[in-house]
Amino acid sequence: MRHGKKFNHLSRTKAHREAMLSNMACSLIQHKRINTTLAKAKALRKYVEPLITKSKTDTTHSRRVVFSYLKNKEAASELFREVAPKINDRPGGYTRIIKLNNRLGDNAQMAMIELVDFNELLLSDTSSKKKSRRRRGGKKKAADSPVTEVASNDSQEAIEEAAIVSESVPQEVKEEKVEEATDTAEATEVVEEEKVEEATDTAEATEVVEEQANAEVVEEEVKAEETTETVEATEEEVKAEETTENEESSTEEDKSSSKDGENEEDDKKE
């Protein structure tokens, strides 16, 4: 019978329940966040938060007590080395339970349990919030009239100073505008000089190109003249050779004809 037993048995025996909570506590300390059912998460919160409070006093006795519950050297050492320094200033409430969607198989209510000081996203959001600067004060009493007069005098002086400053500001603005105009004029002069230099450079480049083109044309003309001269010389040589050959052939014909005539005369004489 469970008379007077208010904690959730989780449908398990005492040994099974304690072993399960010990394993879940070790997983939570090592991974800083686990997903489980809502009932187990609530039971785990009651189991692990006293151990975290015990880890604030780093003594041999507290280490032995925590190890008797966790039964895991790595989880116990991580609890005392990493978790305890971060939660040292927090007076309880070391875990957070966030409800999730129901499980598909049995439609059980799921939840995520995590260590509060290890959720960096929520910590950054809380640190980035701005504090309100509203003043909550009652109305001033009528007896404070001298103070109001002094304040009005101060406000008039502040207005006069602002007027003086406003008069001096246009002069400064004018001086700044003049300086900007001079700077722009100098910049335009520099740009014009650069353009003139670029134009001269381009003109010189075009002149050089034209000279090179003229030189190439002259060279081509000279080459053409040389080729024509060589052709004429070769033609003259060919003509001279032909004439010499014709003369030689004519002389040979004359000699042959003269020999024939002599032979005929000799025949006649005989």
Secondary structure, 3 states (H helix, E strand, C coil): CCCCCCCCCCCCCHHHHHHHHHHHHHHHHHHCEEEEEHHHHHHHHHHHHHHHHHCCCCCHHHHHHHHHHHCCHHHHHHHHHHHHHHCCCCCCCCEEEEEEEECCCCCCEEEEEEEHHHCHHHHHHHHHCCCCCCCCCCCCCHHHHHHHHHHHHHHHHHHHHHHHHHHHHHHHHHHHHHHHHHHHHHHHHHHHHHHHHHHHHHHHHHHHHHHHHHHHHHHHHHHHHHHHHHHHHHHHHHHHHHHHHHHHHHHHHHHHHHHHHHHHHHHHHC
